Amino acid sequence: MIASACVAFLVAACTADSFSGADGATCPALAGKYDPSGSGAACPSGGGPAICITQTGCTITFGAGNISGNIAIGTDGSFTNQAVMEGSLSRSGCDGTWDQGSATLSITCGGATDSSQSCVETLTRKSTSCN
């Protein structure tokens, strides 16, 4: 009986649609494998390799790919004024928006889109697993 209860818990935890942060706020589940595309003068060239996002509570971690770092997300999956690495460039003041319908995370760093420092990375989730 205990074994089946544990299995049920693990299945529910691994397929969650949302997570809770340390403050009890609920945020969307963003974990998975993403295909990147970038636009702007300061973006790494091309889309690059797939990006893996893992999630613990309301903190996402960017793994393999052109983006790396840890980011605290809000109740709608967005974030503001966060720091990430884009390729070998350390970027700060980055904002992100999550679109649940299209499973797309857009990350904007560097200010106005016509700026030489601008980069908008659009990450489209292809699976909820990084495998």
Secondary structure, 3 states (H helix, E strand, C coil): CHHHHHHHHHHHHHCCCEEECCCCCEEECCCEEEEEEEECCCCCCCCCCCEEEEEECCEEEECCCCEEEEEECCCCCCEEEEEEEECCEEEEEEEEEEECCCCEEEEEECCCCCCCCCEEEEEEEEECCCC
